[in-house]
Amino acid sequence: MNEIILFEQKQVRREWDESNQKWYFSIVDVVEVLTESNRPRKYWNDLKSKLKNEGSELSEKIGQLKMKSADGKFYDTDVADTEQLFRLIQSIPSPKAEPFKRWLAKVGYERLEEIENPELATKRMREIYKQKGYSDEWIEKRARGIAVRDELTEEWKKRGVKEHLEYAILTSEISKATFGMTPSEYKHFKALDKPKDNLRDHMTDLELIFTMLGEASTTEIAKKKDAKGMPENKKAAIEGGTVAGNARKELEEKSGTKVSTKTNYNELPEAQIRKKKIQ
């Protein structure tokens, strides 16, 4: 989920990372807001070098996500979550620092509420999907899938897997073993050509079930084998995905119907019916 939000009429790009359940903000945008510099990218590069030379852990934890630039293309962009931004702002002398902190706290308030009360997050998520036209049965599976995914990423974190890139690589391995397609290939298969399209939001009930099976199996195998680091967790991901892949193939053989379908959310009968009711 990509969004542009405004602070004093200046744009700040942010992206929701489903694997970590966090908002990540473009650091360059924040630097431009705070410094009003005509060269915010250079300012940030200089500051990043300074933090690194000082041995700051913050510079090592900065990640990258592809974000839409002014030319309409997506580029790797340095990003920080809310906690990291609060620490970063302390390194930037600016009269706007305190107002920006208050603004940042406000835009993240709902997330803080949800952290304090996880049931609220689940309720909001269900309401959003229902408004979009998804059935209660589908929403239940999607919610369960998010919980399974969270458990997997927490396990990866404990086992020394690096966030973002390595998470994406392992997720791709699970998907290939489960469905015979990487997530990007699956999106193409379903004709989802927009960067903001979330593949799992376009899956059918069965596709969600096998996605959960692949990820839950991976978590269990990683635990049992005490997988450490990327190579061992990659092996666990392939094995976990293969468990789901074999189950999928057996179901397809018995039912005579393919699990993977080109159907996307816009074509789901339930969605179309509910959309008409909402309208």
C-alpha positions as CSV (number, residue, x, y, z in Angstrom):
1,M,0.0,0.0,0.0
2,N,1.7,3.2,-1.2
3,E,0.4,6.6,0.0
4,I,1.4,10.3,-0.1
5,I,0.6,12.3,3.0
6,L,1.0,16.0,3.5
7,F,2.9,18.0,6.2
8,E,2.4,21.7,5.7
9,Q,1.6,21.1,2.1
10,K,4.8,19.1,1.5
11,Q,4.5,15.5,0.3
12,V,5.9,12.6,2.3
13,R,5.8,9.2,0.7
14,R,5.1,6.2,2.8
15,E,4.5,2.5,2.2
16,W,2.9,-0.2,4.2
17,D,5.1,-3.3,4.5
18,E,2.8,-6.2,5.1
19,S,5.6,-8.6,6.2
20,N,6.6,-6.3,9.1
21,Q,3.1,-4.7,9.6
22,K,4.7,-1.2,9.6
23,W,4.6,2.1,7.8
24,Y,7.9,3.1,6.2
25,F,8.5,6.8,5.2
26,S,10.8,8.2,2.6
27,I,13.8,9.7,4.4
28,V,14.6,12.2,1.6
29,D,11.0,13.6,1.8
30,V,11.3,14.0,5.6
31,V,14.7,15.7,5.2
32,E,13.3,18.1,2.7
33,V,10.4,19.0,5.0
34,L,12.7,19.6,8.0
35,T,15.6,21.4,6.2
36,E,13.8,23.0,3.3
37,S,16.9,22.2,1.4
38,N,17.0,22.3,-2.4
39,R,19.2,19.3,-2.4
40,P,17.6,17.0,0.3
41,R,19.2,13.9,-1.3
42,K,22.7,15.3,-0.8
43,Y,21.9,16.4,2.7
44,W,20.7,12.9,3.6
45,N,23.8,11.3,2.0
46,D,26.1,13.6,4.0
47,L,24.1,12.9,7.2
48,K,24.1,9.2,6.6
49,S,27.9,9.2,6.2
50,K,28.3,11.3,9.4
51,L,26.1,8.8,11.3
52,K,28.1,5.9,10.0
53,N,31.4,7.5,10.9
54,E,30.0,8.1,14.4
55,G,29.2,4.4,14.7
56,S,25.4,5.0,14.9
57,E,23.4,1.8,14.7
58,L,20.6,3.8,13.0
59,S,22.6,4.1,9.7
60,E,22.9,0.3,9.5
61,K,19.2,-0.3,10.0
62,I,18.0,1.9,7.2
63,G,16.3,-0.1,4.5
64,Q,15.1,0.5,1.0
65,L,11.8,0.1,-0.7
66,K,10.7,1.0,-4.3
67,M,8.8,4.2,-4.2
68,K,7.2,6.3,-7.0
69,S,9.2,9.3,-8.0
70,A,8.1,12.6,-9.6
71,D,8.8,11.1,-13.1
72,G,6.2,8.3,-12.4
73,K,8.9,5.6,-12.1
74,F,9.7,3.5,-9.1
75,Y,13.2,3.7,-7.5
76,D,14.9,2.2,-4.5
77,T,14.4,4.7,-1.8
78,D,15.9,4.9,1.7
79,V,13.1,4.5,4.2
80,A,12.6,4.4,8.0
81,D,9.8,3.3,10.3
82,T,8.3,5.7,12.8
83,E,10.7,4.7,15.6
84,Q,13.7,5.2,13.4
85,L,12.4,8.6,12.2
86,F,12.0,9.9,15.7
87,R,15.7,9.0,16.3
88,L,16.8,10.5,12.9
89,I,15.0,13.8,13.6
90,Q,17.2,14.3,16.6
91,S,20.2,14.6,14.2
92,I,18.6,17.3,12.1
93,P,18.6,20.8,13.6
94,S,15.3,22.3,12.5
95,P,12.6,24.5,14.0
96,K,10.1,22.1,12.4
97,A,11.4,19.1,14.3
98,E,8.8,19.2,17.2
99,P,5.8,20.0,14.9
100,F,6.9,17.2,12.7
101,K,7.2,14.8,15.6
102,R,3.6,15.7,16.7
103,W,2.4,15.2,13.1
104,L,4.2,11.9,12.8
105,A,2.7,10.7,16.1
106,K,-0.8,11.8,14.8
107,V,-0.5,10.0,11.5
108,G,0.7,6.9,13.3
109,Y,-1.8,7.1,16.0
110,E,-4.1,4.4,14.6
111,R,-1.1,2.1,14.4
112,L,-0.2,2.8,18.0
113,E,-3.8,2.1,19.0
114,E,-3.7,-1.2,17.2
115,I,-0.4,-2.2,18.8
116,E,-2.0,-1.5,22.2
117,N,-5.2,-3.3,21.2
118,P,-4.6,-6.0,18.5
119,E,-8.3,-6.7,18.4
120,L,-8.9,-3.2,17.1
121,A,-6.5,-3.7,14.2
122,T,-8.3,-6.9,13.3
123,K,-11.6,-5.2,13.5
124,R,-10.5,-2.3,11.2
125,M,-9.0,-4.7,8.8
126,R,-12.2,-6.7,8.5
127,E,-14.2,-3.6,8.1
128,I,-12.0,-2.4,5.2
129,Y,-12.3,-5.7,3.4
130,K,-16.0,-5.8,3.9
131,Q,-16.4,-2.3,2.5
132,K,-14.5,-3.5,-0.6
133,G,-16.9,-6.3,-1.1
134,Y,-15.2,-9.4,0.2
135,S,-17.2,-12.2,1.8
136,D,-17.0,-12.9,5.5
137,E,-15.6,-16.4,4.7
138,W,-12.8,-14.9,2.5
139,I,-12.0,-12.2,5.2
140,E,-11.7,-14.9,7.8
141,K,-9.1,-16.8,5.7
142,R,-7.3,-13.5,4.9
143,A,-7.0,-12.6,8.5
144,R,-5.7,-16.0,9.4
145,G,-3.2,-15.8,6.6
146,I,-1.9,-12.5,8.0
147,A,-1.4,-14.1,11.4
148,V,0.4,-17.1,9.8
149,R,2.6,-14.7,7.9
150,D,3.4,-12.7,11.0
151,E,4.5,-15.8,12.8
152,L,6.8,-16.8,9.9
153,T,8.5,-13.3,9.7
154,E,9.0,-13.3,13.5
155,E,10.7,-16.7,13.2
156,W,12.9,-15.4,10.3
157,K,13.9,-12.4,12.4
158,K,14.9,-14.7,15.3
159,R,17.0,-16.8,12.9
160,G,19.1,-14.1,11.4
161,V,17.2,-13.5,8.1
162,K,17.6,-9.9,7.0
163,E,14.4,-8.0,6.4
164,H,13.1,-6.8,3.1
165,L,15.3,-8.4,0.4
166,E,15.9,-11.8,2.1
167,Y,12.3,-11.9,3.2
168,A,11.3,-11.4,-0.4
169,I,13.7,-14.1,-1.6
170,L,12.4,-16.7,0.9
171,T,8.7,-15.8,0.1
172,S,9.5,-16.3,-3.6
173,E,10.9,-19.8,-2.8
174,I,7.8,-20.8,-0.9
175,S,5.5,-19.5,-3.7
176,K,7.5,-21.3,-6.4
177,A,7.4,-24.6,-4.5
178,T,3.7,-24.1,-3.6
179,F,2.3,-22.8,-6.9
180,G,5.1,-23.1,-9.4
181,M,5.2,-19.4,-9.7
182,T,7.0,-16.5,-7.9
183,P,4.8,-13.8,-6.5
184,S,5.7,-11.5,-9.5
185,E,4.9,-14.3,-11.9
186,Y,1.6,-14.9,-10.1
187,K,0.7,-11.3,-10.3
188,H,1.3,-11.4,-14.1
189,F,-0.7,-14.6,-14.3
190,K,-3.6,-12.8,-12.6
191,A,-3.1,-9.7,-14.8
192,L,-2.3,-7.5,-11.8
193,D,-0.1,-4.8,-13.4
194,K,-0.3,-2.1,-10.8
195,P,2.6,-1.9,-8.2
196,K,0.0,-1.3,-5.4
197,D,-1.9,-4.5,-6.2
198,N,-1.5,-6.9,-3.3
199,L,-1.4,-10.4,-4.7
200,R,-3.1,-12.0,-1.6
201,D,-6.0,-9.6,-1.8
202,H,-6.7,-11.1,-5.3
203,M,-6.5,-14.8,-4.2
204,T,-9.4,-17.1,-4.0
205,D,-10.2,-19.1,-0.8
206,L,-8.2,-22.1,-2.0
207,E,-5.2,-20.0,-3.0
208,L,-5.1,-18.4,0.4
209,I,-5.4,-21.8,2.1
210,F,-2.4,-23.2,0.2
211,T,-0.4,-20.0,0.8
212,M,-1.0,-20.4,4.5
213,L,0.0,-24.1,4.4
214,G,3.3,-23.2,2.7
215,E,4.2,-20.5,5.2
216,A,3.0,-22.5,8.2
217,S,5.0,-25.5,7.1
218,T,8.1,-23.4,6.6
219,T,7.7,-22.0,10.1
220,E,7.4,-25.5,11.6
221,I,10.4,-26.9,9.6
222,A,12.6,-23.9,10.5
223,K,11.8,-24.4,14.2
224,K,12.3,-28.2,14.1
225,K,15.6,-27.9,12.2
226,D,16.7,-24.8,14.1
227,A,17.6,-23.1,10.8
228,K,20.1,-20.3,11.1
229,G,20.8,-17.6,8.5
230,M,19.8,-17.3,4.9
231,P,21.0,-20.6,3.4
232,E,19.4,-22.9,6.0
233,N,16.1,-20.9,6.0
234,K,16.0,-21.0,2.2
235,K,16.2,-24.8,2.4
236,A,13.3,-24.7,5.0
237,A,11.3,-22.4,2.7
238,I,11.6,-24.7,-0.2
239,E,10.7,-27.7,1.9
240,G,7.7,-25.9,3.4
241,G,6.5,-24.8,0.1
242,T,6.9,-28.3,-1.3
243,V,4.6,-29.6,1.4
244,A,1.9,-27.2,0.2
245,G,2.8,-27.9,-3.4
246,N,2.3,-31.6,-3.1
247,A,-1.0,-31.1,-1.3
248,R,-2.1,-28.8,-4.1
249,K,-1.2,-31.3,-6.8
250,E,-3.0,-34.1,-5.0
251,L,-6.2,-31.9,-4.7
252,E,-6.0,-31.0,-8.4
253,E,-5.6,-34.6,-9.4
254,K,-8.6,-35.7,-7.2
255,S,-10.8,-32.7,-8.1
256,G,-9.8,-32.2,-11.7
257,T,-9.6,-28.5,-11.1
258,K,-6.6,-26.2,-10.9
259,V,-6.1,-24.3,-7.6
260,S,-4.3,-21.4,-9.2
261,T,-6.7,-19.3,-11.2
262,K,-6.5,-16.1,-13.2
263,T,-9.5,-14.8,-11.3
264,N,-8.7,-11.6,-9.4
265,Y,-10.6,-9.6,-6.8
266,N,-12.3,-7.5,-9.5
267,E,-13.8,-10.7,-11.0
268,L,-14.9,-12.4,-7.8
269,P,-18.7,-12.9,-7.8
270,E,-18.9,-12.1,-4.1
271,A,-17.1,-8.8,-4.6
272,Q,-19.4,-7.8,-7.5
273,I,-22.5,-8.6,-5.5
274,R,-21.4,-6.8,-2.4
275,K,-20.2,-3.8,-4.4
276,K,-23.7,-3.5,-5.9
277,K,-25.2,-3.6,-2.4
278,I,-22.9,-0.9,-1.2
279,Q,-23.6,1.3,-4.2
